[in-house]
Amino acid sequence: MTNVISSSERLHALDAVRAYALLLGIVLHAATSFLPLGPHRFWFIEDAHTSAVLGVVTYVIHVFRMTTFFLLAGFFARMSLHRRGTAGFVKDRLLRIALPLVVAWPLVMMPMAALVIYASQFPHGGPTPSMGGWPPVLPRFPLTHLWFLYVLVELYAAALLLRLIVLAVDASGRLPAVLDRLFGLIVHSRLAPGILALPILIALSLDPTWIGFIGVRTPDQSLITNSQAWVGFGSAVAVGWLLHRQIALLRLMEQRWLSNTLAAAILIALSFMLAFAVMQVSARVWSAPVDLATLRLAGAIAYALAIWTTTFAAIGLALRFLAGFSHTRRYLADASYWLYIIHMPIVMALQLAVSQLDWPWAVKFALILLIALPLMLASYHLLVRDTIIGRILNGRTVKPRPKQLQVAGGVVTN
């Protein structure tokens, strides 16, 4: 039996998820100066008025945001590869990923470094131990929030290399067919988030210092990508890649949006409580009926399950409620990449400006976003959208039109 799935609608939904993942990163970074971390400060400034509420908000965002983003990166990467061919794909990724990294890094790093130095004169401000000295000694390198571009380049190169190897040793195409069947069985299973969580669960459980508040360790201070990032984000790209081979599987995520959302809420709450318990037991504030290693393992299990359940929930919610075309969402999807690249020094400057004011944290946090977002959107609209910068970041703009993909037996055919 052949099912017809509207590719147009579902791509609008996935574009929206990708955009919101980047925009949530801006919200997360804007909240970081308000986290009540005390001696564990990792941000360049700690606001005079901290907030436990924003601590929970950043935790929730941090659980699923980057895994969801990398899954969609894998999905759209395979789409691009099959539209453009290998040479076209490489050229496109170099222009849209590698070039922005090389050009944007010094432009955002210079004001960020100046702000960190200036913050030294304020209480709980200035460089943190994780920043290291300057100039950095390679492979130590402050990729900061642009680390995701560096990792994307690595993962795209790994995907192309793996694809070449598979084509060389399996000309008949049997291995991809087997992988499609296996992946289809996994996604059809209600245990799919748990099965897909196994790689990152193993990576987290092998880290003796890991707690849930860290999340998947990101390589923001090094040119050598750590094993957790390779496993966590690499497996997400692989899932997205395989998902594009069988677009009909998106229907299952849409159908299960409610159950996945409820499960995600429970797992996030559980992982948060376990992370807090690990921190308290480690600091000898609490005593636990189980040893710290067991408590840490339980936290890793809950966190890994939360990652993939929430990722499935986010995609399912978008497919259910954001499938139709929206000019506003399309605009935000186009703008989000530029906003994320430039946001850090702007947000940091505003955090520093309000950090010592005796205002409620909610007012200051809202003020940061209400100033930063319109300012960055204006820069996109006036300086980027209809320029060569916009074409590089977003590719060729095409007027949306309905398109049907025939999905025969769960495998896409044109």
C-alpha positions in Angstrom: 0.0 0.0 0.0 1.3 3.5 -0.9 0.9 6.4 1.5 1.2 10.0 0.3 2.8 12.4 2.7 2.9 16.2 2.2 6.6 17.0 2.3 5.9 20.7 2.2 3.9 20.7 5.4 6.3 18.5 7.3 9.3 20.5 6.2 7.7 23.7 7.5 7.3 22.0 10.9 10.9 20.7 11.0 12.1 24.2 9.9 10.2 25.6 12.8 11.7 23.1 15.3 15.2 23.9 14.1 14.6 27.6 14.4 13.2 27.4 17.9 16.1 25.2 19.0 18.4 28.1 18.0 16.2 30.7 19.6 15.9 28.8 22.8 19.7 28.9 22.9 19.5 32.7 23.1 17.0 32.4 25.9 19.3 29.9 27.7 22.3 32.1 27.4 20.4 35.2 28.6 19.3 33.3 31.7 22.8 32.0 32.6 23.9 35.1 34.6 21.0 34.5 36.9 21.8 30.9 37.9 22.4 30.5 41.6 25.8 28.6 41.2 27.8 30.3 44.0 31.4 28.9 44.0 30.6 26.7 41.0 30.3 29.8 38.7 31.1 29.0 35.1 29.7 32.2 33.5 31.5 35.5 33.1 29.2 37.3 35.5 26.7 36.3 38.2 23.8 38.7 38.6 23.1 40.2 42.0 19.7 38.7 41.9 19.8 35.0 41.1 16.8 32.8 40.2 16.1 29.1 40.9 13.2 29.4 38.4 15.6 30.2 35.6 17.8 27.4 36.8 14.9 25.0 36.0 14.2 26.7 32.7 17.8 26.4 31.5 17.9 22.8 32.6 14.8 21.9 30.6 16.1 23.7 27.5 19.5 22.1 27.8 18.1 18.6 28.0 16.8 18.4 24.4 17.8 21.5 22.4 21.1 20.4 20.8 20.1 16.7 20.3 17.0 18.0 18.4 19.0 20.4 16.4 21.6 17.8 15.4 18.9 15.3 14.5 17.4 17.9 12.1 20.9 18.7 10.8 21.3 15.1 9.8 17.8 15.0 8.2 18.4 18.1 6.1 22.0 17.1 5.3 20.8 14.0 3.6 18.1 15.9 1.8 20.8 18.4 0.6 23.1 15.6 -0.5 20.5 13.9 -2.6 19.4 17.2 -4.2 22.9 18.6 -4.9 25.1 15.5 -5.2 28.3 15.0 -3.2 30.2 17.9 -4.8 27.3 20.3 -4.4 26.7 19.2 -0.8 30.3 19.8 0.1 30.3 23.3 -1.5 27.0 24.1 0.3 28.2 23.0 3.7 31.5 24.9 3.3 29.6 28.1 2.4 26.8 27.8 5.0 28.7 26.1 7.9 32.5 26.4 7.7 32.6 30.0 6.3 30.3 31.5 8.9 32.5 29.8 11.6 35.7 31.2 10.2 34.3 34.7 9.6 32.1 35.1 12.6 34.4 33.7 15.3 36.8 36.7 15.5 34.0 39.2 15.1 32.1 37.9 18.1 35.1 36.7 20.1 36.7 40.2 20.4 33.8 41.9 22.1 33.1 38.8 24.3 36.7 38.8 25.5 36.5 42.5 26.3 33.3 42.0 28.3 34.9 39.2 30.3 37.8 41.4 31.2 35.6 44.3 32.1 33.4 42.1 34.3 36.5 41.4 36.5 35.8 44.6 38.4 32.4 43.4 39.5 31.6 40.9 42.3 31.4 37.3 40.9 32.6 38.5 37.5 35.6 37.9 35.2 37.2 34.9 33.7 36.3 31.5 35.0 38.7 28.5 35.4 37.1 26.8 32.3 38.2 29.7 30.1 41.9 29.1 30.7 44.6 31.5 29.9 45.3 33.6 26.8 46.5 33.0 24.2 45.2 29.5 24.3 47.6 26.6 23.7 46.3 24.3 21.0 44.2 22.2 20.9 42.6 24.3 23.6 40.6 26.9 21.7 37.6 29.0 22.8 35.0 28.1 20.1 32.4 29.4 22.5 28.8 29.2 21.3 30.0 28.5 17.7 31.2 25.1 18.7 28.2 23.5 17.0 29.4 24.7 13.6 32.8 23.1 14.2 31.1 19.8 15.2 28.8 19.9 12.3 31.7 20.1 9.9 33.3 17.1 11.6 30.1 15.1 11.5 29.3 15.9 7.9 32.9 14.8 6.9 32.4 11.6 8.9 29.0 10.9 7.3 30.5 11.4 3.8 33.4 9.1 4.6 31.1 6.4 6.1 28.9 6.7 3.0 31.8 6.2 0.7 32.9 3.1 2.6 29.5 1.6 2.5 29.2 2.2 -1.2 32.6 0.7 -1.8 32.0 -2.5 0.2 28.3 -3.0 -0.5 27.5 -2.1 -4.1 24.3 -4.2 -4.0 22.8 -1.9 -1.3 21.9 -4.7 1.1 23.4 -3.0 4.1 21.3 0.2 3.8 18.2 -1.9 3.3 19.0 -3.8 6.5 19.6 -0.6 8.4 16.3 0.8 7.1 14.4 -2.2 8.3 16.1 -2.2 11.7 15.6 1.6 12.1 12.0 1.2 11.1 11.5 -1.5 13.7 13.1 0.8 16.4 11.0 3.8 15.6 7.8 1.8 15.4 8.5 0.5 18.9 7.2 2.4 21.9 10.7 1.8 23.4 12.3 3.8 20.6 13.5 6.7 22.8 15.1 4.2 25.2 16.8 2.3 22.5 18.2 5.4 20.9 19.3 6.7 24.3 21.7 3.7 24.8 24.8 5.3 23.2 24.7 8.5 25.1 23.7 6.7 28.3 26.9 4.6 28.0 29.0 7.7 27.4 27.5 9.6 30.4 27.8 6.6 32.7 31.5 6.3 31.9 32.1 9.9 33.1 32.8 9.7 36.9 32.3 13.4 37.4 29.1 13.8 35.4 25.9 15.2 36.8 22.7 16.2 35.0 23.3 19.9 35.2 26.3 19.4 32.9 24.3 17.7 30.1 26.2 16.3 27.2 29.7 17.9 27.5 30.1 20.4 24.6 33.6 21.1 23.0 33.3 24.9 23.4 36.9 25.3 24.6 38.8 22.8 22.5 39.4 21.8 18.9 39.3 18.2 19.9 35.7 17.1 20.2 35.1 15.1 23.3 33.6 11.6 23.2 30.3 12.6 24.7 29.7 15.1 22.0 30.7 12.6 19.3 28.4 10.0 20.7 25.5 12.2 21.7 25.4 14.5 18.7 26.8 12.0 16.2 24.0 9.5 17.0 21.5 12.3 16.6 22.8 13.2 13.1 22.7 9.5 12.3 19.0 9.2 13.4 18.1 12.3 11.3 19.9 10.8 8.3 18.1 7.5 8.6 14.8 9.3 9.3 15.1 11.1 6.0 15.4 7.8 4.2 12.0 6.9 5.6 10.0 10.1 5.9 6.8 8.1 6.7 8.2 7.4 10.1 7.6 11.1 11.0 3.9 10.1 11.2 4.6 8.0 14.3 6.2 10.9 16.1 3.2 13.1 15.2 0.8 10.4 16.4 2.7 9.9 19.7 3.2 13.6 20.5 1.0 13.5 23.6 2.4 10.4 25.2 6.0 11.5 24.5 5.3 15.0 25.9 3.9 13.5 29.1 6.8 11.0 29.4 9.3 13.8 28.7 7.9 16.0 31.5 8.2 13.1 34.0 11.7 12.2 32.9 13.0 15.7 33.0 11.6 16.2 36.5 13.1 12.9 37.6 16.5 13.7 36.1 16.5 17.1 37.6 15.8 15.7 41.1 18.5 13.1 40.6 21.0 15.7 39.5 20.2 17.8 42.5 20.6 14.8 44.8 24.0 13.9 43.2 25.2 17.4 43.8 24.0 17.5 47.4 25.5 14.0 48.2 28.8 15.0 46.5 29.0 18.1 48.7 28.2 16.0 51.8 25.1 18.0 52.4 22.9 15.0 52.2 23.4 11.3 53.0 21.8 8.8 50.6 20.6 5.2 51.1 22.6 4.2 48.0 26.2 5.0 47.1 27.1 8.0 44.9 28.0 5.9 41.9 24.5 4.2 41.9 22.9 7.6 42.2 24.9 9.0 39.4 24.0 6.0 37.2 20.3 6.5 37.9 20.7 10.2 37.0 22.4 9.2 33.7 19.6 6.8 32.8 16.9 9.4 33.5 18.8 12.1 31.6 19.5 9.9 28.5 15.9 8.9 28.4 14.8 12.5 28.8 17.0 13.6 25.9 15.4 11.3 23.3 11.8 11.4 24.7 11.8 15.2 24.7 13.4 15.3 21.2 10.6 13.0 19.9 8.0 15.1 21.7 9.3 18.4 20.3 9.2 17.0 16.7 5.8 15.4 17.3 4.4 18.6 18.7 5.7 20.6 15.7 4.3 18.1 13.2 0.9 18.2 15.0 0.5 21.9 15.5 3.0 23.7 13.2 2.7 21.8 9.9 1.1 24.5 7.9 3.0 27.4 6.3 3.4 30.5 8.3 5.1 33.7 7.1 6.1 34.5 10.6 7.6 31.1 11.3 9.3 31.1 7.9 10.9 34.5 8.7 12.0 33.4 12.1 13.4 30.2 10.6 15.5 32.2 8.2 16.6 34.7 10.8 17.4 32.3 13.6 20.8 31.3 12.2 22.0 34.9 12.0 20.5 35.7 15.4 22.3 32.8 17.1 25.7 33.6 15.5 25.7 37.3 16.7 23.7 37.0 20.0 26.4 36.2 22.5 28.2 39.6 22.8 24.9 41.5 22.7 23.4 39.3 25.5 26.6 39.5 27.5 26.7 43.3 27.3 23.1 43.5 28.5 23.7 41.0 31.3 26.7 43.0 32.5 24.7 46.3 32.3 21.9 45.0 34.6 23.9 42.7 36.8 24.4 45.1 39.7 21.0 46.9 39.5 18.7 46.3 42.5 15.8 45.1 40.3 13.9 41.8 40.4 15.5 39.1 38.3 12.4 38.7 36.2 12.5 42.4 35.2 16.1 42.2 34.2 15.8 39.0 32.4 12.8 40.3 30.4 14.7 43.5 29.7 17.7 41.6 28.2 15.4 39.7 25.8 13.2 42.7 24.9 16.3 44.7 23.9 18.4 42.0 22.4 15.8 40.2 20.2 14.4 43.3 18.4 17.9 44.7 17.9 19.1 41.5 16.4 16.0 41.1 14.2 16.5 44.6 12.9 20.1 43.8 12.0 18.9 40.7 10.1 16.2 42.5 8.2 18.3 45.5 7.3 21.8 44.0 6.8 21.4 40.3 6.1 18.1 39.1 4.7 18.3 40.4 1.1 22.1 40.4 0.9 24.8 37.9 0.0 25.1 37.2 3.7 21.5 36.0 3.8 22.0 33.9 0.7 25.1 32.3 2.3 23.4 31.5 5.6 20.0 30.4 4.3 20.7 29.3 0.8 18.7 30.2 -2.2 15.2 31.5 -1.3 12.5 29.6 -2.9 8.8 30.4 -2.8 7.1 27.6 -0.9 4.8 25.4 -3.0 3.1 22.1 -2.2 4.9 19.0 -3.1 4.0 15.4 -2.7 6.4 12.6 -1.9 5.3 9.0 -2.6 6.2 6.8 0.3 6.1 3.2 -0.8 6.6 0.7 1.9 8.0 3.4 4.2 10.9 4.2 1.8 10.9 7.6 0.0 10.6 7.4 -3.8 10.3 10.5 -6.0 
